[in-house]
């Protein structure tokens, strides 16, 4: 009996989902007007090219990364590997992993 109830509930839910999908969700039913070669704007190509030239002259069309700086190597510290192996103030001196708070 329970299997019949589950199957009936599934069938009704799928029917409700199908009905919701079949409904037209676009209220005015007018397609997009910029298709089939029609211009979506009233601005002409020559006006757009003039605006682009003006923006280029003003420097507003940069397409480079603002943080793109060349690598600058750090100056040599003068400390040898042997001095580092003897001990430094960096890190955990007894090399123990974190034990928790």
Rosetta silent file (secondary structure, phi, psi, omega in degrees, C-alpha in Angstrom):
SEQUENCE: XXXXXXXXXXXXXXXXXXXXXXXXXXXXXXXXXXXXXXXXXXXXXXXXXXXXXXXXXXXXXXXXXXXXXXXXXXXXXXXXXXXXXXXXXXXXXXXXXXXXX
SCORE:     score description
SCORE:     0.000 S_00000001
   1 L     0.000  -39.664 -178.920    0.000    0.000    0.000 S_00000001
   2 H   -67.443  -35.409  179.381    2.831    2.391    0.841 S_00000001
   3 H   -63.568  -39.800  179.052    4.526    1.750   -2.527 S_00000001
   4 H   -64.452  -37.257  179.552    1.349    2.756   -4.359 S_00000001
   5 H   -66.594  -42.698 -179.952    1.216    6.001   -2.382 S_00000001
   6 H   -65.744  -43.641  179.617    4.840    6.829   -3.181 S_00000001
   7 H   -64.066  -42.807  178.569    4.381    6.066   -6.881 S_00000001
   8 H   -62.858  -41.372  178.879    1.206    8.164   -7.016 S_00000001
   9 H   -64.101  -40.612  178.136    2.973   11.073   -5.293 S_00000001
  10 H   -64.601  -43.044 -179.826    5.870   10.886   -7.751 S_00000001
  11 H   -63.635  -43.665  178.755    3.545   10.844  -10.763 S_00000001
  12 H   -66.014  -37.569  179.773    1.597   13.836   -9.458 S_00000001
  13 H   -68.766  -39.418  176.821    4.769   15.789   -8.680 S_00000001
  14 H   -66.785  -35.352  177.110    6.177   15.149  -12.164 S_00000001
  15 H   -65.860  -39.905  178.649    2.872   16.216  -13.681 S_00000001
  16 H   -67.556  -39.083  178.067    2.957   19.443  -11.668 S_00000001
  17 H   -64.951  -42.522  178.635    6.570   20.104  -12.702 S_00000001
  18 H   -62.876  -40.040  179.109    5.680   19.497  -16.353 S_00000001
  19 H   -67.371  -37.259  179.040    2.740   21.869  -16.169 S_00000001
  20 H   -68.177  -37.237  179.351    4.899   24.557  -14.579 S_00000001
  21 H   -72.083  -30.794 -177.458    7.540   24.167  -17.290 S_00000001
  22 H   -75.943  -21.558 -179.129    4.957   24.273  -20.069 S_00000001
  23 L   -68.282  143.011  178.569    3.538   27.597  -18.928 S_00000001
  24 L   -77.957  116.251 -177.754    4.821   30.626  -20.814 S_00000001
  25 L   -90.370   -6.621  177.660    6.891   32.626  -18.346 S_00000001
  26 L   -91.180  113.211 -172.218    7.418   35.539  -20.772 S_00000001
  27 L   -69.447  -37.228 -175.931    4.498   37.916  -20.225 S_00000001
  28 L   -94.247  -13.168  174.756    4.701   39.973  -23.415 S_00000001
  29 L    56.722   32.088  177.388    5.796   37.131  -25.724 S_00000001
  30 L  -105.367  126.046 -178.972    7.884   39.539  -27.859 S_00000001
  31 L   -70.613  165.423  178.309   11.240   38.138  -29.046 S_00000001
  32 L   -60.183  132.642 -172.354   14.516   39.959  -28.608 S_00000001
  33 L   -87.094   -2.620 -177.773   14.668   42.761  -31.161 S_00000001
  34 L   -94.082   16.687 -176.923   18.405   42.685  -31.813 S_00000001
  35 L   -97.771  169.513  175.546   18.409   39.536  -33.944 S_00000001
  36 L    60.667   40.902  174.638   18.581   38.965  -37.699 S_00000001
  37 L    78.802    3.617  179.377   20.975   41.820  -38.377 S_00000001
  38 L   -82.106  139.075  179.038   18.893   44.491  -36.732 S_00000001
  39 L   -75.343  134.615  178.842   20.799   47.018  -34.688 S_00000001
  40 L   -88.155   -1.740 -177.313   19.954   47.004  -30.996 S_00000001
  41 L  -135.689  157.592  178.928   21.176   50.580  -30.640 S_00000001
  42 L   -92.354    0.727  179.977   20.618   53.844  -32.450 S_00000001
  43 L   -82.073  132.490 -178.602   24.335   54.708  -32.382 S_00000001
  44 L   -81.567  165.904 -179.507   26.030   54.374  -35.768 S_00000001
  45 H   -63.437  -39.433 -179.038   29.299   52.574  -36.390 S_00000001
  46 H   -65.848  -34.181  177.200   31.120   55.827  -37.149 S_00000001
  47 H   -67.801  -39.205  179.246   29.974   57.304  -33.803 S_00000001
  48 H   -65.710  -42.430  178.934   31.250   54.224  -31.966 S_00000001
  49 H   -65.345  -36.485  176.742   34.614   54.431  -33.762 S_00000001
  50 H   -66.070  -40.959  177.230   34.873   58.140  -32.921 S_00000001
  51 H   -64.085  -39.505  179.019   34.158   57.412  -29.253 S_00000001
  52 H   -65.074  -43.118  178.274   36.775   54.642  -29.285 S_00000001
  53 H   -62.633  -40.207  178.709   39.393   56.940  -30.797 S_00000001
  54 H   -65.165  -41.134  178.779   38.617   59.592  -28.188 S_00000001
  55 H   -67.185  -37.071  177.848   38.914   57.047  -25.353 S_00000001
  56 H   -65.429  -41.019  178.861   42.226   55.780  -26.730 S_00000001
  57 H   -64.280  -33.561  179.526   43.609   59.329  -26.861 S_00000001
  58 H   -80.842   -8.241  179.297   42.537   59.857  -23.247 S_00000001
  59 L    79.551   25.974 -176.695   44.247   56.596  -22.225 S_00000001
  60 L   -94.207   -1.394 -175.784   41.052   54.924  -21.033 S_00000001
  61 L  -111.987   29.793  179.489   41.398   51.699  -23.040 S_00000001
  62 L   -64.074  135.035  179.754   44.483   50.204  -21.437 S_00000001
  63 L  -122.071   32.213  176.176   44.438   46.427  -21.532 S_00000001
  64 L  -106.914  159.876 -179.986   47.531   45.664  -19.522 S_00000001
  65 L   -75.348  125.206 -176.503   47.709   44.323  -15.999 S_00000001
  66 L   -69.241  -25.805 -179.969   48.180   47.188  -13.545 S_00000001
  67 L   -97.141   15.143 -176.419   50.160   45.009  -11.113 S_00000001
  68 L   -84.689   87.720  177.682   52.442   43.603  -13.802 S_00000001
  69 L  -111.696  147.335  179.926   55.855   44.663  -12.539 S_00000001
  70 L   -67.269  154.605  179.924   59.083   42.839  -13.404 S_00000001
  71 L   -70.163  131.819  176.731   60.651   40.552  -10.833 S_00000001
  72 L  -119.536  118.001 -177.437   63.287   42.245   -8.698 S_00000001
  73 L   -70.279  147.117  178.758   65.611   39.890   -6.823 S_00000001
  74 L   -75.621  145.337  179.345   66.252   40.528   -3.156 S_00000001
  75 L   -65.198  149.391 -179.905   69.724   41.710   -2.243 S_00000001
  76 L   -64.580  133.699 -177.031   72.098   39.124   -0.812 S_00000001
  77 L   -82.686  -16.949 -179.959   71.926   39.036    3.001 S_00000001
  78 L    84.892    2.627  179.924   75.541   37.926    3.446 S_00000001
  79 L   -94.616  130.759 -179.065   74.565   34.964    5.628 S_00000001
  80 L   -84.941  167.124  177.373   76.078   31.634    4.576 S_00000001
  81 H   -63.899  -35.927 -179.826   74.340   28.259    4.621 S_00000001
  82 H   -64.264  -39.908  178.452   76.612   27.153    7.442 S_00000001
  83 H   -65.685  -37.111  178.089   75.523   30.090    9.584 S_00000001
  84 H   -68.340  -38.154 -179.460   71.890   29.243    8.943 S_00000001
  85 H   -67.137  -29.935  178.873   72.533   25.571    9.788 S_00000001
  86 H   -68.239  -28.172  179.719   74.062   26.575   13.125 S_00000001
  87 L   142.772  144.498  177.584   70.866   28.235   14.175 S_00000001
  88 L  -144.650  172.505  179.351   68.775   31.223   13.538 S_00000001
  89 L   -86.032    4.714 -176.467   65.958   33.082   15.134 S_00000001
  90 L   -90.610  134.176  172.674   63.596   31.960   12.421 S_00000001
  91 L    78.973 -165.927 -177.545   60.944   29.319   13.112 S_00000001
  92 L   -88.453  120.975 -174.398   60.637   26.798   15.910 S_00000001
  93 L   -69.430  -31.052  179.606   64.026   26.026   17.447 S_00000001
  94 L   -96.327    4.523  172.575   63.098   22.530   18.637 S_00000001
  95 L    55.625   41.324  177.114   61.294   21.722   15.371 S_00000001
  96 L   -95.505  138.322  177.237   58.126   20.419   17.053 S_00000001
  97 L   -68.156  164.496 -179.273   54.870   20.372   15.109 S_00000001
  98 L   -63.423  129.612 -174.798   51.953   22.402   16.332 S_00000001
  99 L  -101.475    1.033 -179.068   50.396   20.697   19.344 S_00000001
 100 L    98.232  173.179 -176.550   47.133   22.622   19.525 S_00000001
 101 L   -83.649    0.000    0.000   45.918   25.310   21.829 S_00000001
